[in-house]
Structure formats: C-alpha cells, structure tokens
Amino acid sequence: MIARVERLLRVSVTVQDLQRMESFYRDAFGFIRVREGALGAALLRLLGAPGAKARSSLLRLGDQQLELVQFDPPGRPYPPASTARDPWFQHFAIVVADMDAAYERMRRLPIARISDGGPQRLPPAAGAVVAFKFRDPESHPLELIRFPPGSGDPMWHGSTRELFLGFDHSAIVVGDAERSRRFYTSQLGFSELSRSLNEGPEQQRLDGLRDAVVDVLGLAPAATVTPHVELLGYHTAAFAPADARTQVQDAASARLVFEVTNLAAGLGTRMEDGSLAAQVLDPDGHRLLLIEP
C-alpha cells in the first residue's frame, strides 16, 4: 500500500489568470479566500516544475476547499473542443440548495455549457439527482448537483440560507473503472461508496454526448465520506491513458490533494512546513498529492 487516505483536503486546479479566476469563483458561488501566497521550492520540485514560480489562492466554500495555482512560465491552455469523456476531464460537483435559482445565475455568467437543455434529472438508478455540467471561463469543467430528500450526505439537507453549499465529490474520467477501483482501494485505502451504470437520454443530455454510457463508482476516504472521489468509466471513450498526463503548468492539470497516514517508507519528500508529501499518478495519469502532516 502506498498510503492510507484519510480525507480529501482540496482540489487543486492550474489556472492561467489567478486574479480573474479567483474573482469568478468568489462572485459566482461565494467562495471565500483562506490564504494566498507562493508555492515553495520543495513542492514545485515534487510537482515536476523545478525552477518555475507559482502563486496559489486557497478558497473555501462551506467546508470544502479549492486551490487555484498560476505558474510562471505558464503551460498550455485547456484543450479546445474537449468533451465530458476525455481522459483529462476532472470536475468537482457543487451542491446547490435550489437548482432553478442556481441555473438562473449560471445563465448570466461567462460559462460554456457542457449539458444540453439545462439541468437534467437522472433516473432513480442513477440517484435521481438533478445536475448540470458547464465550464468556467478557462474551460475547467464543473457540475452543479441537487440531491433529492434522503439521498447524498445528510449535510446537504440541513437548513441554510446559502444557494451554493460546498462540493460533494471530484469526478475523474478513467479508462477502466475496475482497474482504477482496485488501485484506489488497494493502494490508497479507499472503500467503495456507490456504483451505478448511467445511461439513457438524461445522461446523454447531461454530458452533451449522444452515446453516453458510463460506469460511476463512488470511493470514500477512510475518515470522511464528503468530499469523495468518483470514477467515470465511459463505455465509448477512445481512451489513451498517456493523454491524461498533462504537465502541471497546463490548464488541464488538476490534482486531488489528500491527507494520508502510513505513507510508504522512503516515498515522502519533506516540505517547508515539516510535512511529508508525495506525488503519485493513478493508472490513467491523474495527479494525486499525498500529504502526511
């Protein structure tokens, strides 16, 4: 085992204009800045960008955290004409209290739709959630999700005055869902939380794909269920795992940052704050940053 993942600390996304993207997430969803500053040299070496410079802004929505990172020099912009089943696709799902109100706000923002025809209510076999996929101003994919009563984490059903509550999970496209499940459970200590086969016209409209058939596997860290990880295994994807292996400076690069225990001996690098950290790639090349406090 590489390490035991206790919780998903944050989703880290590479951006090309830090100020613009922080303003977008603040104004669109109500994210609050926790801190802002430069990435240390040890972390940059670990991420594969020695000699580069980078600034990050750590944002919070509810109890969940999003990190935006701008590199100097920058990498490539998000690939044009990307779809919801590309190997570099990775989104996080923002939970909303009222989907109609949230969608109305999205219609006034500089976003690009992934979903056709607005929010989609999936059938009971797929959780009966209402969801809508779109892209932020730099084309990073996002999802809005509304859980029906009695489904999802109970934390999403408490009384609140906020429209955007936090994010429930981060979803990544994988070439072989079963292979990836084995990796996350055997090497990182995740447990299987949910499993479904999502298909039909609602899923097609949600993904903006005429032939969307996808295995969806929810995986929970050891200590907390929310936020968790979803594996998306599309049956019709023309998938080359190497395609997901973007450079960390590229806009399509995102990282799941986990708090871990029992990091394998010799794997960790000492960070400036004294923690041990390691970067590993999953079977499809998605970057995972493991931090042992």
Backbone bond lengths (Angstrom), bond angles and torsions (degrees), N, CA, C in turn:
res aa  C-N    CA-C-N  psi(-1)  N-CA   C-N-CA  omega(-1)  CA-C   N-CA-C  phi
1 M - - - 1.472 - - 1.524 109.54 -
2 I 1.335 116.13 137.25 1.464 121.00 178.69 1.519 110.88 -73.00
3 A 1.324 117.02 -46.20 1.455 123.08 -179.49 1.526 107.97 -171.66
4 R 1.319 116.03 165.63 1.466 121.34 174.00 1.526 107.41 -103.17
5 V 1.327 116.54 115.04 1.463 121.00 179.92 1.516 109.35 -79.50
6 E 1.331 115.87 123.23 1.453 121.11 179.72 1.521 112.15 -91.24
7 R 1.341 116.59 -41.17 1.467 119.53 -177.78 1.524 109.63 -160.44
8 L 1.323 114.66 156.21 1.457 121.52 172.00 1.522 107.65 -85.78
9 L 1.327 116.52 110.51 1.455 120.71 -177.53 1.516 112.25 -73.85
10 R 1.321 116.34 -43.97 1.464 120.51 -176.27 1.514 109.65 -168.23
11 V 1.311 114.56 161.56 1.458 122.79 167.83 1.523 106.66 -101.26
12 S 1.320 116.85 130.66 1.455 122.40 -178.18 1.523 108.78 -113.98
13 V 1.325 116.66 126.75 1.461 122.61 -173.38 1.529 109.29 -125.64
14 T 1.314 116.41 133.96 1.462 120.82 175.20 1.523 109.65 -80.52
15 V 1.322 115.88 130.21 1.464 121.15 178.75 1.520 108.94 -124.86
16 Q 1.311 115.84 162.24 1.460 120.79 -179.80 1.518 112.72 -100.81
17 D 1.342 117.46 -19.78 1.462 121.96 177.82 1.518 107.49 -137.48
18 L 1.322 116.08 95.11 1.456 121.28 -172.62 1.525 112.05 -61.25
19 Q 1.316 117.01 -45.18 1.460 120.01 -177.21 1.527 111.06 -63.91
20 R 1.325 115.99 -44.10 1.469 119.52 -179.54 1.523 111.25 -63.43
21 M 1.340 116.84 -43.11 1.452 119.08 -175.83 1.530 111.73 -74.05
22 E 1.325 117.79 -34.44 1.452 118.70 174.67 1.527 110.64 -63.42
23 S 1.316 116.37 -41.13 1.469 119.86 178.18 1.521 110.95 -62.70
24 F 1.331 116.93 -39.80 1.463 120.03 179.38 1.520 110.74 -61.39
25 Y 1.319 117.43 -50.69 1.465 120.04 -176.45 1.526 111.54 -67.42
26 R 1.317 117.05 -32.36 1.464 120.02 176.59 1.521 110.98 -68.44
27 D 1.335 116.49 -50.18 1.460 120.09 -174.45 1.524 112.75 -74.58
28 A 1.333 117.13 -34.69 1.464 120.17 -176.95 1.519 112.55 -76.86
29 F 1.344 117.40 -41.69 1.461 120.15 -170.20 1.523 114.49 -122.65
30 G 1.318 117.91 -12.04 1.448 119.81 -178.76 1.513 114.90 89.90
31 F 1.339 117.94 19.64 1.459 119.46 174.52 1.527 109.91 -59.47
32 I 1.339 116.35 145.67 1.454 123.64 179.59 1.523 108.68 -116.86
33 R 1.324 116.99 135.45 1.460 119.71 178.50 1.527 110.36 -72.21
34 V 1.335 115.32 130.21 1.465 122.06 175.44 1.516 109.74 -92.83
35 R 1.322 116.48 -47.52 1.461 120.85 176.10 1.521 108.71 -161.43
36 E 1.340 114.00 165.34 1.464 120.51 179.40 1.516 107.74 -146.57
37 G 1.330 116.72 142.16 1.457 118.96 -179.59 1.511 111.66 173.99
38 A 1.333 115.09 -174.82 1.463 121.97 -177.34 1.527 110.49 -87.32
39 L 1.341 116.18 146.80 1.454 121.22 172.93 1.525 108.79 -77.18
40 G 1.325 116.78 140.51 1.449 121.62 -179.53 1.513 112.31 -73.44
41 A 1.323 115.46 160.41 1.461 121.29 -177.46 1.527 111.41 -63.41
42 A 1.339 117.86 -36.92 1.459 120.35 -178.87 1.529 110.80 -64.80
43 L 1.320 116.97 -41.42 1.459 120.31 178.79 1.521 110.82 -68.02
44 L 1.311 117.83 -40.15 1.465 120.31 178.55 1.525 110.93 -62.17
45 R 1.318 117.49 -40.13 1.470 119.76 176.76 1.523 110.06 -64.20
46 L 1.328 116.77 -41.93 1.460 120.58 -179.63 1.521 111.21 -62.50
47 L 1.332 116.78 -37.76 1.470 121.18 -178.68 1.516 112.66 -77.34
48 G 1.325 117.37 -7.86 1.461 120.33 179.56 1.505 113.66 90.12
49 A 1.334 117.08 24.50 1.462 121.01 179.96 1.526 110.36 -129.37
50 P 1.350 117.58 54.13 1.470 118.72 179.21 1.523 110.19 -65.59
51 G 1.309 115.84 138.94 1.460 119.50 179.75 1.514 113.76 87.91
52 A 1.326 117.55 -16.17 1.469 120.23 176.78 1.522 109.40 -80.39
53 K 1.301 115.09 168.37 1.454 121.88 171.72 1.523 107.79 -119.02
54 A 1.320 115.87 152.88 1.463 119.45 179.77 1.514 109.95 -154.77
55 R 1.323 115.07 144.08 1.460 122.20 172.66 1.521 108.12 -120.93
56 S 1.315 114.76 146.37 1.455 119.15 -178.88 1.511 110.21 -131.27
57 S 1.319 114.82 154.43 1.452 122.45 173.36 1.520 107.16 -127.78
58 L 1.325 116.30 120.54 1.452 121.85 179.27 1.517 108.67 -95.33
59 L 1.326 115.99 121.35 1.462 122.63 -176.14 1.524 109.82 -115.86
60 R 1.320 115.81 155.21 1.461 121.10 179.44 1.518 110.15 -130.81
61 L 1.323 115.25 137.27 1.465 122.51 171.11 1.519 106.77 -130.34
62 G 1.330 117.31 114.68 1.459 119.80 -171.96 1.516 109.01 63.12
63 D 1.331 116.27 -125.56 1.466 120.98 179.22 1.519 112.86 -100.33
64 Q 1.327 118.19 3.25 1.456 121.30 -175.34 1.530 111.14 -106.21
65 Q 1.339 115.17 154.53 1.453 120.29 -174.39 1.525 111.84 -124.28
66 L 1.330 114.01 141.93 1.457 124.00 176.68 1.519 107.86 -123.79
67 E 1.331 116.25 131.96 1.455 121.60 177.17 1.528 109.36 -112.08
68 L 1.331 116.02 126.25 1.452 122.41 174.41 1.519 107.96 -105.00
69 V 1.340 117.37 130.49 1.459 121.50 -175.70 1.526 109.51 -128.23
70 Q 1.327 116.16 126.77 1.469 122.19 176.15 1.520 108.73 -112.10
71 F 1.335 115.91 126.92 1.460 122.22 -178.57 1.522 110.98 -101.74
72 D 1.334 114.05 150.60 1.460 122.02 174.48 1.532 107.06 -132.59
73 P 1.339 119.33 111.19 1.461 126.53 6.33 1.529 111.62 -76.96
74 P 1.344 116.70 154.32 1.465 120.71 179.57 1.524 111.54 -76.80
75 G 1.319 114.91 163.67 1.450 120.89 175.09 1.512 110.98 -99.91
76 R 1.335 114.86 -155.18 1.457 120.70 -176.60 1.530 111.32 -78.25
77 P 1.339 117.82 148.25 1.468 119.55 173.85 1.520 110.70 -67.25
78 Y 1.327 115.65 169.78 1.466 120.20 179.78 1.524 109.15 -60.14
79 P 1.349 118.92 135.46 1.468 120.40 -176.65 1.525 112.07 -57.73
80 P 1.326 117.41 130.55 1.471 119.66 178.87 1.522 111.01 -67.92
81 A 1.317 115.17 157.11 1.468 122.66 178.03 1.524 112.61 59.11
82 S 1.337 117.44 28.48 1.462 120.66 176.93 1.524 110.28 -70.21
83 T 1.329 115.88 154.33 1.461 121.54 179.45 1.528 109.56 -123.73
84 A 1.331 114.77 175.53 1.466 121.00 -177.79 1.515 112.92 -74.17
85 R 1.335 119.19 -5.71 1.466 119.70 179.54 1.526 112.77 -117.33
86 D 1.321 117.57 13.59 1.461 119.80 176.30 1.523 110.32 -68.87
87 P 1.335 117.87 149.52 1.464 120.12 -175.54 1.521 114.32 -63.99
88 W 1.330 118.18 -21.45 1.466 120.26 177.93 1.534 112.41 -91.24
89 F 1.338 117.48 1.51 1.462 120.75 -179.02 1.527 110.18 -65.47
90 Q 1.323 116.82 125.79 1.453 122.80 175.42 1.519 108.46 -151.70
91 H 1.325 116.30 120.38 1.461 118.86 178.98 1.522 110.32 -126.25
92 F 1.325 115.75 168.02 1.456 119.47 166.87 1.522 107.62 -122.04
93 A 1.334 115.39 145.22 1.458 122.56 -170.76 1.511 110.27 -100.71
94 I 1.343 116.29 111.20 1.462 122.72 -179.26 1.530 109.01 -85.24
95 V 1.322 116.22 124.71 1.460 121.55 -178.61 1.519 109.26 -83.57
96 V 1.326 115.52 134.52 1.464 120.45 -179.16 1.526 109.56 -118.31
97 A 1.330 115.07 150.62 1.464 120.89 177.59 1.518 111.83 -83.16
98 D 1.334 117.42 -26.21 1.460 123.01 -177.37 1.523 107.38 -145.46
99 M 1.331 117.00 106.75 1.459 120.07 -174.99 1.525 112.07 -67.31
100 D 1.315 118.43 -37.77 1.464 120.08 -179.74 1.528 110.58 -61.44
101 A 1.321 116.86 -45.15 1.462 120.31 -179.97 1.525 110.93 -67.38
102 A 1.345 116.77 -39.81 1.463 119.93 -179.76 1.523 110.67 -65.86
103 Y 1.317 116.98 -41.98 1.463 120.37 -179.88 1.522 110.78 -66.23
104 E 1.300 117.05 -37.64 1.462 120.04 178.32 1.533 110.26 -62.53
105 R 1.313 116.87 -38.35 1.468 119.27 176.67 1.528 110.19 -66.49
106 M 1.333 118.20 -41.70 1.469 120.95 -179.62 1.520 111.71 -60.12
107 R 1.312 116.60 -33.91 1.465 120.36 -178.30 1.524 112.33 -64.92
108 R 1.327 116.77 -18.82 1.462 120.52 -179.22 1.529 112.68 -98.04
109 L 1.327 117.11 3.02 1.460 121.08 -175.08 1.527 111.66 -108.53
110 P 1.355 117.55 160.96 1.473 121.17 -178.88 1.530 111.34 -80.01
111 I 1.326 116.16 69.76 1.463 121.44 -179.50 1.526 109.23 -116.22
112 A 1.320 115.28 162.30 1.465 121.67 172.42 1.524 108.04 -113.70
113 R 1.304 116.99 131.53 1.462 120.71 -178.57 1.524 110.97 -74.67
114 I 1.317 114.97 141.32 1.460 122.13 163.30 1.518 108.85 -98.84
115 S 1.332 116.35 -46.23 1.464 121.37 -178.87 1.523 111.30 -73.00
116 D 1.320 114.49 146.24 1.463 121.61 175.11 1.519 109.51 -94.48
117 G 1.327 116.84 129.48 1.459 120.24 170.85 1.509 115.48 78.81
118 G 1.315 119.13 21.95 1.454 120.49 175.64 1.511 113.04 85.36
119 P 1.339 117.51 -168.50 1.463 121.72 -178.39 1.526 111.56 -59.22
120 Q 1.341 114.58 145.70 1.460 121.65 -177.92 1.522 110.21 -119.70
121 R 1.324 116.19 134.25 1.461 121.02 174.37 1.529 107.82 -93.47
122 L 1.324 116.40 113.82 1.455 120.52 -178.56 1.526 110.69 -78.65
123 P 1.326 117.68 154.98 1.467 120.57 -179.07 1.527 111.10 -68.07
124 P 1.357 117.30 164.39 1.471 120.71 -178.55 1.527 113.99 -53.94
125 A 1.325 118.14 -34.70 1.464 120.94 179.99 1.520 111.82 -63.05
126 A 1.325 116.63 -22.34 1.464 121.75 178.83 1.522 111.51 -105.96
127 G 1.328 116.92 16.08 1.460 121.35 174.40 1.509 115.60 99.71
128 A 1.335 118.22 -6.70 1.467 122.79 179.06 1.529 112.71 58.15
129 V 1.319 117.23 23.25 1.467 120.42 177.81 1.524 109.96 -77.92
130 V 1.324 115.85 160.18 1.461 122.08 170.43 1.524 106.42 -107.29
131 A 1.343 117.05 128.98 1.458 120.09 -173.17 1.512 110.92 -142.65
132 F 1.326 114.80 157.32 1.467 122.50 179.22 1.520 107.72 -148.99
133 K 1.337 116.84 128.85 1.461 122.22 -179.38 1.527 110.21 -110.00
134 F 1.328 114.79 143.24 1.464 120.28 -177.65 1.519 108.52 -159.31
135 R 1.335 116.79 -178.40 1.469 121.87 -179.38 1.523 109.90 -126.20
136 D 1.334 114.64 143.74 1.458 119.73 177.15 1.534 109.83 -76.01
137 P 1.313 119.99 179.93 1.473 120.62 -175.05 1.528 115.02 -61.16
138 E 1.331 118.90 -17.14 1.465 121.02 175.26 1.522 112.49 -105.83
139 S 1.335 116.58 12.93 1.469 124.67 173.93 1.524 115.15 81.16
140 H 1.342 119.03 6.67 1.464 119.22 173.24 1.530 109.00 -66.10
141 P 1.325 118.12 133.18 1.465 119.80 -177.91 1.529 112.56 -77.47
142 L 1.325 114.44 145.87 1.460 123.14 178.63 1.519 108.77 -139.19
143 E 1.329 115.52 163.18 1.461 120.84 175.61 1.520 109.12 -137.42
144 L 1.324 116.16 139.55 1.459 121.80 165.50 1.520 107.15 -99.79
145 I 1.332 116.86 140.67 1.455 120.01 -177.81 1.527 109.52 -141.70
146 R 1.321 115.39 139.85 1.471 122.75 176.73 1.509 107.57 -126.14
147 F 1.350 115.58 122.06 1.455 120.69 -179.38 1.519 110.20 -90.35
148 P 1.334 117.76 134.65 1.470 119.30 174.81 1.521 109.99 -70.09
149 P 1.332 117.86 161.01 1.469 120.72 179.32 1.525 111.35 -53.15
150 G 1.326 115.23 135.89 1.454 120.25 177.55 1.506 115.25 85.54
151 S 1.322 118.68 0.86 1.460 120.73 -179.99 1.526 109.69 -122.19
152 G 1.316 115.69 161.74 1.450 120.13 -178.69 1.523 111.60 72.30
153 D 1.317 116.08 -176.03 1.453 121.37 179.09 1.533 109.39 -68.10
154 P 1.342 118.52 134.46 1.478 119.98 178.82 1.518 113.61 -55.44
155 M 1.340 117.93 -22.84 1.457 119.92 -179.86 1.520 112.61 -60.61
156 W 1.333 117.11 -22.76 1.468 120.01 -178.51 1.521 112.70 -83.79
157 H 1.306 118.07 -0.41 1.460 120.71 -176.54 1.521 112.98 -115.92
158 G 1.319 118.20 9.10 1.453 120.39 176.48 1.517 110.88 -76.42
159 S 1.304 116.53 165.15 1.459 120.89 178.21 1.519 109.84 -69.36
160 T 1.310 117.87 136.80 1.459 122.43 -179.30 1.517 109.63 -157.49
161 R 1.318 115.35 152.14 1.460 120.74 174.37 1.518 111.76 -97.33
162 E 1.333 116.53 -3.68 1.457 120.56 -176.76 1.526 110.59 -87.27
163 L 1.330 115.51 147.59 1.462 120.73 176.36 1.517 110.63 -84.42
164 F 1.341 117.33 -42.02 1.461 122.70 179.63 1.523 107.96 -106.36
165 L 1.345 116.52 121.48 1.459 120.88 -165.38 1.525 114.12 -99.04
166 G 1.294 118.40 -25.82 1.456 123.23 -173.63 1.510 107.68 148.60
167 F 1.341 118.26 -172.69 1.468 116.92 175.13 1.518 111.10 -118.91
168 D 1.326 114.29 142.77 1.461 123.40 -171.49 1.519 112.35 -87.30
169 H 1.337 116.94 -38.00 1.463 121.28 -175.48 1.514 110.08 -161.87
170 S 1.310 114.81 165.88 1.457 121.49 168.38 1.518 107.01 -116.61
171 A 1.327 116.44 132.05 1.456 121.72 -176.59 1.519 110.10 -111.64
172 I 1.330 116.32 136.59 1.460 121.91 179.17 1.522 109.63 -127.52
173 V 1.319 115.83 142.29 1.458 121.53 176.71 1.524 108.74 -81.08
174 V 1.334 116.40 132.05 1.467 122.04 -179.88 1.522 109.44 -126.52
175 G 1.315 115.21 154.16 1.459 120.13 -178.81 1.507 113.51 -77.88
176 D 1.326 117.50 -31.45 1.459 123.28 -178.33 1.524 107.03 -142.81
177 A 1.329 116.45 104.11 1.466 120.62 -173.28 1.519 112.08 -61.34
178 E 1.321 118.14 -38.45 1.452 120.81 -178.41 1.530 110.95 -69.87
179 R 1.320 117.33 -40.34 1.461 120.64 176.72 1.531 110.61 -61.21
180 S 1.329 116.02 -44.15 1.455 119.53 179.99 1.521 111.37 -67.96
181 R 1.331 117.38 -37.79 1.473 119.97 177.08 1.524 110.33 -59.08
182 R 1.325 116.75 -44.00 1.469 120.02 179.61 1.522 110.82 -61.33
183 F 1.331 117.04 -40.74 1.459 119.94 -179.72 1.531 110.60 -63.50
184 Y 1.317 117.59 -50.23 1.461 120.59 -175.36 1.529 111.99 -67.93
185 T 1.316 118.08 -33.77 1.458 119.61 -179.81 1.531 112.04 -80.67
186 S 1.328 117.49 -43.65 1.466 119.64 -175.39 1.520 112.92 -80.90
187 Q 1.336 117.49 -34.15 1.460 120.30 -175.26 1.531 113.39 -96.36
188 L 1.338 117.53 -23.16 1.458 120.28 -174.65 1.528 113.39 -125.26
189 G 1.322 117.89 -0.57 1.454 120.82 173.25 1.514 116.18 78.12
190 F 1.327 118.62 16.90 1.460 120.34 176.21 1.526 110.04 -71.16
191 S 1.334 116.07 158.62 1.460 121.93 171.35 1.520 109.22 -120.44
192 E 1.322 115.59 151.01 1.461 119.21 -178.78 1.522 109.66 -74.54
193 L 1.314 115.56 126.97 1.467 122.63 -176.43 1.516 111.82 -100.78
194 S 1.326 116.90 -38.32 1.464 121.20 -177.27 1.519 108.78 -159.19
195 R 1.331 114.65 161.50 1.462 120.83 178.86 1.516 108.35 -154.04
196 S 1.324 116.74 132.90 1.465 120.71 176.70 1.518 109.94 -153.57
197 L 1.325 114.78 157.98 1.462 121.90 170.89 1.514 106.55 -107.85
198 N 1.320 116.91 111.89 1.455 121.84 -176.87 1.524 109.39 -99.16
199 E 1.320 116.06 122.61 1.463 121.61 -179.97 1.518 108.83 -154.97
200 G 1.316 115.60 174.68 1.448 120.43 178.82 1.513 112.75 102.67
201 P 1.322 117.19 176.09 1.462 120.77 -174.00 1.526 113.91 -62.32
202 E 1.338 117.71 -33.17 1.462 118.98 -179.63 1.534 111.01 -66.26
203 Q 1.343 116.24 -42.58 1.468 119.74 178.72 1.521 110.49 -67.37
204 Q 1.309 117.28 -37.24 1.462 120.92 178.54 1.525 110.66 -62.41
205 R 1.328 116.56 -43.70 1.467 119.38 178.70 1.528 111.21 -69.34
206 L 1.331 117.09 -38.12 1.460 119.75 179.05 1.523 111.28 -60.24
207 D 1.328 116.74 -43.29 1.460 121.33 -176.61 1.530 113.47 -89.30
208 G 1.341 117.07 -8.21 1.449 118.85 -176.02 1.511 112.40 65.40
209 L 1.346 117.03 31.09 1.465 123.13 -177.65 1.520 109.47 -129.10
210 R 1.300 116.63 132.24 1.466 120.26 -175.54 1.522 112.53 -71.86
211 D 1.329 117.90 -21.13 1.462 120.57 -174.81 1.523 111.44 -125.68
212 A 1.329 117.83 37.03 1.460 121.19 -175.91 1.528 111.30 -71.99
213 V 1.314 115.91 114.54 1.466 124.19 169.63 1.520 105.29 -133.96
214 V 1.337 117.05 120.19 1.461 118.89 -168.88 1.522 111.26 -141.73
215 D 1.331 115.58 132.21 1.456 121.33 169.22 1.524 107.54 -80.56
216 V 1.336 116.88 128.24 1.462 122.08 179.85 1.524 108.11 -117.80
217 L 1.328 116.13 115.58 1.456 121.93 179.91 1.523 108.94 -116.16
218 G 1.335 116.17 121.31 1.451 121.12 174.90 1.519 110.27 -92.30
219 L 1.333 116.97 131.07 1.457 122.45 -178.52 1.522 109.46 -123.19
220 A 1.318 116.85 130.38 1.458 121.82 -175.31 1.518 110.94 -107.12
221 P 1.347 117.89 135.30 1.464 120.41 170.98 1.525 110.70 -64.65
222 A 1.324 115.86 170.66 1.464 120.15 -173.27 1.521 113.00 -68.50
223 A 1.334 117.73 -39.81 1.462 120.04 -170.36 1.516 114.00 -94.62
224 T 1.320 118.57 -30.15 1.456 121.51 -176.11 1.519 110.03 -139.36
225 V 1.318 116.11 145.35 1.466 120.91 177.58 1.526 111.30 -85.55
226 T 1.318 117.15 -33.86 1.461 122.11 -176.29 1.522 109.84 -119.60
227 P 1.339 117.23 128.23 1.464 126.46 -3.11 1.534 111.56 -81.34
228 H 1.328 115.62 157.88 1.453 121.17 -178.73 1.524 109.52 -128.39
229 V 1.319 115.86 -171.20 1.466 122.58 -176.10 1.523 108.75 -116.57
230 E 1.320 116.36 138.62 1.457 121.68 171.64 1.519 109.57 -116.34
231 L 1.329 115.58 135.60 1.462 122.13 173.50 1.520 108.18 -100.70
232 L 1.331 116.50 129.23 1.465 122.60 -179.75 1.518 108.35 -112.44
233 G 1.326 117.08 108.44 1.460 121.68 -179.91 1.515 110.76 -108.29
234 Y 1.316 116.55 96.40 1.467 120.80 -178.75 1.528 110.37 -77.03
235 H 1.327 116.20 134.05 1.454 120.92 -177.47 1.521 111.83 -73.58
236 T 1.317 117.35 -22.92 1.463 120.35 -173.05 1.520 112.55 -111.38
237 A 1.326 117.70 15.15 1.457 119.92 -176.87 1.532 110.59 -78.14
238 A 1.326 115.34 134.76 1.461 121.29 169.37 1.526 105.37 -87.66
239 F 1.337 116.22 97.13 1.453 120.60 -162.45 1.521 111.33 -116.28
240 A 1.315 116.12 122.80 1.460 122.31 171.41 1.522 107.33 -116.33
241 P 1.334 118.68 111.19 1.463 119.83 -174.92 1.520 113.81 -52.12
242 A 1.319 117.62 -35.92 1.464 119.56 -178.25 1.529 111.82 -61.41
243 D 1.337 117.40 -22.36 1.463 120.17 -178.72 1.523 112.19 -65.14
244 A 1.329 117.04 -24.78 1.464 119.89 -179.22 1.519 111.94 -78.51
245 R 1.330 116.98 -12.64 1.455 120.43 -172.65 1.521 111.06 -87.11
246 T 1.308 114.47 68.50 1.450 121.30 175.81 1.520 109.79 -72.04
247 Q 1.319 116.86 160.25 1.454 120.66 170.99 1.525 108.84 -73.84
248 V 1.325 116.43 151.27 1.458 119.35 -174.15 1.521 112.13 -63.51
249 Q 1.345 117.59 -25.05 1.465 120.55 178.93 1.523 112.99 -77.70
250 D 1.342 118.23 -13.46 1.459 121.67 -177.40 1.519 111.47 -73.63
251 A 1.330 116.44 145.69 1.461 120.75 -178.07 1.522 112.68 -63.71
252 A 1.327 118.22 -23.45 1.460 120.88 178.82 1.523 112.29 -82.90
253 S 1.321 117.36 0.18 1.466 120.64 -179.78 1.530 110.07 -84.99
254 A 1.318 115.59 128.40 1.465 121.85 174.72 1.515 108.14 -137.53
255 R 1.320 116.07 154.60 1.455 121.14 -176.44 1.523 109.88 -133.43
256 L 1.311 115.95 135.42 1.453 120.93 169.30 1.521 107.01 -90.42
257 V 1.330 116.88 123.12 1.460 122.30 -176.28 1.524 108.33 -105.86
258 F 1.326 116.14 116.17 1.459 121.85 -174.31 1.525 111.26 -113.18
259 E 1.320 116.17 142.80 1.458 120.66 163.82 1.516 107.98 -84.79
260 V 1.331 116.81 131.19 1.459 120.59 -175.86 1.521 110.45 -130.40
261 T 1.323 114.97 163.02 1.457 123.17 167.69 1.519 107.61 -125.69
262 N 1.309 115.90 162.69 1.465 121.94 176.40 1.527 112.67 57.40
263 L 1.330 116.05 43.07 1.456 120.13 174.94 1.522 108.75 -60.87
264 A 1.333 115.99 132.59 1.464 120.64 -175.48 1.524 111.10 -54.17
265 A 1.317 115.97 139.82 1.463 122.04 -177.06 1.524 110.80 -56.48
266 G 1.333 115.11 132.57 1.448 120.73 177.01 1.511 114.75 83.06
267 L 1.341 117.46 -3.00 1.460 119.58 -176.04 1.520 112.70 -88.39
268 G 1.318 117.78 -29.56 1.455 121.21 -172.76 1.511 113.87 -82.78
269 T 1.344 114.87 150.71 1.463 123.85 172.77 1.518 108.00 -113.44
270 R 1.333 116.76 135.39 1.453 120.17 -177.79 1.522 110.33 -75.01
271 M 1.337 116.45 126.10 1.452 122.27 178.43 1.527 110.74 -90.15
272 E 1.321 115.59 170.14 1.462 120.50 -178.97 1.526 112.65 -60.91
273 D 1.325 118.11 -28.97 1.464 120.77 -179.10 1.524 112.76 -87.83
274 G 1.324 117.77 4.32 1.450 121.85 178.58 1.511 115.29 93.74
275 S 1.314 118.54 -10.53 1.457 120.92 179.30 1.528 110.12 -75.23
276 L 1.327 115.05 161.82 1.456 121.40 171.76 1.522 108.33 -98.73
277 A 1.317 117.87 139.42 1.463 121.29 -179.54 1.522 109.76 -139.58
278 A 1.304 114.99 148.15 1.461 121.62 176.43 1.513 108.24 -142.89
279 Q 1.318 115.91 144.89 1.456 120.57 172.54 1.519 108.35 -109.22
280 V 1.334 115.87 129.18 1.456 120.76 175.20 1.526 108.21 -126.90
281 L 1.307 115.55 157.49 1.461 121.84 175.10 1.514 108.70 -108.54
282 D 1.322 116.87 136.55 1.456 119.27 175.05 1.527 108.95 -76.05
283 P 1.332 120.03 179.17 1.468 120.13 -174.97 1.524 114.77 -59.33
284 D 1.324 118.22 -19.08 1.457 121.05 -179.76 1.518 112.70 -107.27
285 G 1.324 117.87 8.94 1.449 121.04 174.51 1.511 115.55 90.96
286 H 1.338 118.98 6.42 1.461 120.65 176.14 1.525 109.29 -70.76
287 R 1.339 115.76 137.90 1.460 121.14 -176.34 1.523 111.18 -83.10
288 L 1.323 115.55 131.15 1.452 123.21 177.09 1.520 107.19 -123.59
289 L 1.319 117.07 124.70 1.455 122.60 178.75 1.526 107.60 -105.03
290 L 1.319 116.45 117.82 1.454 122.98 -176.62 1.519 108.83 -105.02
291 I 1.328 116.97 125.84 1.455 121.87 -177.58 1.516 109.69 -124.48
292 E 1.341 115.89 123.67 1.456 121.56 174.65 1.528 107.61 -108.12
293 P 1.330 117.95 110.99 1.460 120.21 -175.88 1.532 112.10 -58.04
